[in-house]
Amino acid sequence: MAIPRTYHLVTLGCPKNDVDSEHLERLLTGGELLPVLQPEDADAIIVNTCGFIEQSQEQSIEAVKTLTAHKREGQTVIVAGCMTQLYGRQVKEENPAIDHVFGVGQWQDVARLLSVDVDAIHDIPESNVKVTGPSAYLKISDGCDAPCTFCVIPRIKGGLRSAPAGMLVKEAQRLVAAGAKELVLVGQDTTAWGEDMGMAVGSGLPGLLEMLGEAVPDTWLRLMYAYPSRVSPQLIETMARVPNVIPYLDVPLQHGSEAVLRRMKRPSNVEKVHRFIGDLRAAMPDIVLRTSFIAGFPGETEAEFNELMAFAKAIRFDHAGCFTYSRQQWTGAHEMADQVPDGVKAERRDRFMRQQRKIAAKQARRFVGRDLDLLVEGTGEDEDGDPVVAGRTYREAPEVDGLVFARGTAKVGERVRIHIDEAADYDLFGTVTG
């Protein structure tokens, strides 16, 4: 293989994959490789795949097929990440145009293959940090020890591995120095951070939040992927006390029926969920809550699905997604009896989202008349030619929630004050005030 000088990187899947790709890019550019926008211009094409559910696997396979179909002589195609961790040999056999296959956590090996001296650069270099908007992801851990019967992540990623606090503080400071106004903390289970290093269950994350709050005091800290049983009184108190930890929490609950939750091997005491949600709202009255649910898990009856609907209606989540169950090899639910037909799963998901749309609209209306800070992600003009900006307040996480549109001017990357004039089902509309 000729020594490559340019590369094109395609990233699929979740924000955690985005972080992995950013770190790989810092290795490559630190090794003096140049990124190019078009795959046909690259010496090396790298695909960071997703393998979480069947749809994401299909998307990854389709992307690889498209890229290899136009492969030119002398190009190197590298496929890596979650999907190849599961099906690497099969992917290579079905597409001989692929030159190299790597699993997860092998980014240094990818860089070495492309003649980058990673021993000199280290896994997370202190240079080449790039932030393209006002937000950046900070991956605080990888892997998961939870026994969820629907999830293939432990097979892909292995057990929990927490990043050291000192490294995370330095990375946070580098991202802020590069322009980030918000750091979104991600991991398979962020609330488990530190347990693999001997910390008591649920005690590590509050301390990490305090350290990050002091290290980057003017930067929003947003917490994603919290595990229900680890939303502790200590975590709630820390979130309420540390000024730049914004009042937003993402807790994927997966279901509202205790019977289904037991089959999922998830925390199944629904009353405890009601209690910690109440504690969150008492400590932070303006808190915004996001969750996700699965419709059509094996054995789910109409009565159990109605329990989910009632649960979601009672709690009134600001943001909630609902996904149809995806049958995954190597998971406990794969061979469960009473697999729900696809049509029933889809109908239940749609029914849930119709209800959630009404709830989300009502939750959004509570912000009308208020002044909020906006992270500006784009600018443009309305139909009359007047300037408008688009972005997110603390109530919207990047990529998964709605947007805010405000009349007025500001620069991309800035944080500006706006007044909320009206609300739609998912989006807010306002005016820049300063």
Buried (B, 14 or more C-beta within 10 A) or exposed (E): EEEBBBBBBBBBBBBBBBBBBBBBBBBBBBBEBEEBEEBEEBBBBBBBBBBBBEEBBEBBBEBBEEBBEEBEEEBBBBBBBBBBBBBBEEBBEEBEBBBBBBBBBBBBBBBBBBBBEBEEBEEBBEEBBEBEBBBBBBBBBBBBEBEBBBBBBBBBBBEBBBBEBEEBBBBBBBBBEEBBBBBBBBBBBBBBBBBBEEBEEBBBBBBBBBBBBEBBEEBBBBBBBBBBBBBBEBBBEBBBEBEBBBBBBBBBBBBBBBBBBEBBBBBBEBEEBEEBBEBBBEBBEBBBBBBBBBBBBBBBEEEBBBBBBEBBBEBBBBBBBBBBBBBBEEBBBBEBEEBBEEEBBEBBBEBBBEBBEEBBEEBBBEBBEEEBBBBBBEBEEEEEEEBBBBBBBBBBBBEBBBBBBBBBEBEBBEBBBBBBEEBEBBBBBBBBEE
